Amino acid sequence: MMKVPFYDAKPYDHLFFVPAGESLGVEFQFHAFRLNADTAASAAGAKAVCVFVNDTIDRACLEALAKQGVRLVALRCAGFNQVDLRAAAELGIRIARVPAYSPHAVAEHAVALLLTLNRKTHRAYNRVREHNFSLNGLVGFDLHGRTAGIVGTGKIGKITAQIFKGFGMEVLVYDLYPDEAWASATGATYLGLDDLLSRAHVVSLHTPLTRETHYLINERTLAMMKEGAYLINTSRGGLIDTAALIESLKQGKLGGVALDVYEIEEGVFFEDLSHEVLQDDDLARLLSFPNVLVTSHQGFLTEEALSEIARVTTGNLASFGKGDELQAGTEVRP
Ligand code: NAI
């Protein structure tokens, strides 16, 4: 039985990873705390560890892991911006991820956020519970006939675009590597980012977080967006300059913002802080806007996505345990 420390573990992780481990000879040691340089000693004796989006796999953490003999960090997510890939390569630690589990899960969540934001379902739900049946302030717009802008046409962006087409929206798309064949089959149009931002009523972000995409949405690009436009981010918080976003919201420029991800999620997202004082003033400010909707990084939270994440991650751990093998397409290199 291969023993694998598993960090930032939640009840739904146990539900999907325990059976996957049992069938493949992997015994997970579930830790509720996150992995970082200070907690890496808990990996002593393990050949591999399993982490999630808010573990901090920086150089210091990787050095500590290497000292413990760890040779694989298995990410149970698609994004890998939390890992110092160069340090990992230098230390001989391999990095694996789950490149595609259910892009539908995330795309559908992005659309759920848009529909909620536009028709104010979250506010209506609270109102009627208080027997307030007034409709004042709940006016939305028809998505049919409006223009959507998808930034990043990878797996998730493409599905989101296709759903928007289903609403009868015009779909503009932007990507460093345009897939023209897909665009013409779908009826989407590639444009430069600036043109997309200035024309779209709804902008949805679907690029990974990299040095180039960090603060892609900033004071300059926010200023290009249409008056009353909606901005949806289910990708990574670092794509948006939060301070600039708050400023733009205060000026009443954007119609609304829906975020499933946030710049500083660590220690907040995935936690129940309902009895504590929220220390992040920017997040507190965002939560105070009537036209901002925040969910706590739950795009991946469907049965299909969780079981696929558990299957691929555990498969990788088992094959690495036996012969240092990783499944094709799952390894991340600098
Ligand atoms: P993908 O790798 O299939 O697609 C990413 C696309 O972004 C590619 O087409 C790529 O060419 C494009 N891109 C990269 N750099 C760019 C740049 N500088 N400018 C323009 N386009 C650029 O990734 P996938 O599966 O669609 O996922 C997208 C992101 O969604 C992930 O990186 C992850 O951060 C996020 N995600 C969020 C989840 C959640 O629970 N909210 C769950 C899964 C993923």
Boltz pocket constraint, residues with backbone or C-beta under 6 A from the ligand:
constraints:
  - pocket:
      binder: B
      contacts: [[A, 78], [A, 79], [A, 99], [A, 100], [A, 103], [A, 106], [A, 151], [A, 152], [A, 153], [A, 154], [A, 155], [A, 156], [A, 157], [A, 174], [A, 175], [A, 176], [A, 177], [A, 206], [A, 207], [A, 208], [A, 209], [A, 210], [A, 212], [A, 213], [A, 234], [A, 235], [A, 236], [A, 260], [A, 261], [A, 297], [A, 298], [A, 299], [A, 300], [A, 301]]
      max_distance: 6.0
